[in-house]
Amino acid sequence: MAELVQYYGTGRRKSAIARVYLRPGSGEFKVNGRPFEQYFVTEEQRSSARLPLVSTETHSNFNVVANVSGGGVSGQADAVKLGVARALILFNAELRKKLKAEGMVTRDSRGKERKKYGQKGARKRFQYSKR
């Protein structure tokens, strides 16, 4: 039986986690078993998730299979972006320099700020009444 060639990368953003597999192929992109265009509705999300493949000019060489959970759709798109970038580095370590220059290797550590007691949210206060 032929061995399946694939490159794996994990991407995270806020509370979204993406497990991304790059397999040699024709450029098919699936997210959670659904077509890419059906899962990521806005063009901003699509371009964000596809960015590492486009910048390294490998978008037609790989089939991408991504399993995403947690967070919102926009955070999931950024998680897929990091996962694809990490998988590309496993495929070819020379691509790291180009990806790093465009800021796709760094994990965005910003998360949700916790709600504080005596306040309505993380920053918003309850209305102040002078009288």
MOBELBEL-V513898 format. One record per backbone hydrogen bond with DSSP energy under -1.0 kcal/mol. CO is the residue of the C=O (numbers start at 1). NH is the residue of the N-H. E is the energy in kcal/mol with one decimal. If there is no record, write none. Layout:
co/nh/e
CO/NH/E
CO/NH/E
//
This chain:
co/nh/e
7/22/-3.1
9/20/-2.8
11/18/-3.3
13/16/-2.8
16/13/-1.9
17/69/-2.2
18/11/-2.7
19/67/-2.6
20/9/-2.3
21/65/-2.5
22/7/-2.4
23/63/-4.0
28/64/-3.1
29/36/-1.8
30/66/-2.6
31/34/-2.0
34/31/-2.6
35/39/-1.8
36/40/-2.5
42/46/-1.8
43/47/-2.7
44/48/-1.9
45/49/-2.2
46/50/-1.9
47/51/-1.1
50/54/-2.0
51/55/-2.8
52/56/-1.4
53/58/-2.5
58/61/-1.4
61/25/-2.7
63/23/-2.8
64/30/-3.0
65/21/-2.7
66/32/-3.2
67/19/-2.9
69/17/-2.8
72/76/-2.1
73/77/-2.0
74/78/-1.7
75/79/-1.9
76/80/-2.4
77/81/-1.9
78/82/-1.9
79/83/-2.2
80/84/-2.8
81/85/-2.2
82/86/-2.3
83/87/-2.0
84/88/-2.4
85/89/-1.7
86/90/-1.5
87/91/-1.7
88/92/-2.7
92/95/-1.7
93/96/-1.2
95/99/-2.3
96/100/-3.0
97/101/-1.9
98/102/-1.2
99/104/-2.5
100/103/-1.4
116/119/-1.2
121/116/-1.3
124/120/-1.5
124/121/-1.7
//
